[in-house]
Amino acid sequence: VHDRGALTRVVDGRRTTFTERDGLPAVRGVELARDHDGVMWAAGDGGVARLVGDHWETVVEARTSLAPTLSAYGLLVDRAGAVWACVDGQVLVRRRRDTPFEPFMPLAVMQFVQAPDGAVVAVARPPE
């Protein structure tokens, strides 16, 4: 559940609410995905983070060499377990567990989908 700058997780009837104070990227436009190991990922205006216990750990921070500005859009875990994210015009991929995200290609992605043949398809924003 996502509401007014917060994300709420409900497990066995217990609610836990996460905000930026808990390491969650800014939730405006947040995308969520769960990988094959059960790890929850979030991409938002503050970058890309994963849920570790009861806090979010930033994996790709905004305004780094991988993410030069503040917006992260598009998030997908593919069948092979790779995590795909787009951070302000740069597609990033984390191919294996415990490896960092690496640049894949420049493209302003709004959404990722996986085709029946396993190919990752990126829905891009139209050029300005």
TABELGI-V592109 format. One record per residue. N is the residue number from 1. RES is the residue in one small letter. SS is DSSP state (2 for helix, 1 for strand, 0 for the rest). Layout:
N_RES_SS, N_RES_SS
This chain:
1_v_0, 2_h_1, 3_d_1, 4_r_0, 5_g_0, 6_a_1, 7_l_1, 8_t_1, 9_r_1, 10_v_1, 11_v_1, 12_d_0, 13_g_0, 14_r_1, 15_r_1, 16_t_1, 17_t_1, 18_f_1, 19_t_0, 20_e_2, 21_r_2, 22_d_2, 23_g_0, 24_l_0, 25_p_0, 26_a_0, 27_v_0, 28_r_0, 29_g_0, 30_v_0, 31_e_1, 32_l_1, 33_a_1, 34_r_1, 35_d_0, 36_h_0, 37_d_0, 38_g_0, 39_v_0, 40_m_1, 41_w_1, 42_a_1, 43_a_1, 44_g_1, 45_d_0, 46_g_0, 47_g_1, 48_v_1, 49_a_1, 50_r_1, 51_l_1, 52_v_1, 53_g_0, 54_d_0, 55_h_1, 56_w_1, 57_e_1, 58_t_1, 59_v_1, 60_v_1, 61_e_1, 62_a_0, 63_r_0, 64_t_0, 65_s_0, 66_l_0, 67_a_0, 68_p_0, 69_t_0, 70_l_0, 71_s_0, 72_a_1, 73_y_1, 74_g_1, 75_l_1, 76_l_1, 77_v_1, 78_d_0, 79_r_0, 80_a_0, 81_g_0, 82_a_0, 83_v_1, 84_w_1, 85_a_1, 86_c_1, 87_v_1, 88_d_0, 89_g_0, 90_q_1, 91_v_1, 92_l_1, 93_v_1, 94_r_1, 95_r_0, 96_r_0, 97_r_0, 98_d_0, 99_t_0, 100_p_0, 101_f_0, 102_e_1, 103_p_1, 104_f_1, 105_m_1, 106_p_1, 107_l_0, 108_a_0, 109_v_1, 110_m_1, 111_q_1, 112_f_1, 113_v_1, 114_q_1, 115_a_0, 116_p_0, 117_d_0, 118_g_0, 119_a_0, 120_v_1, 121_v_1, 122_a_1, 123_v_1, 124_a_1, 125_r_0, 126_p_0, 127_p_0, 128_e_0
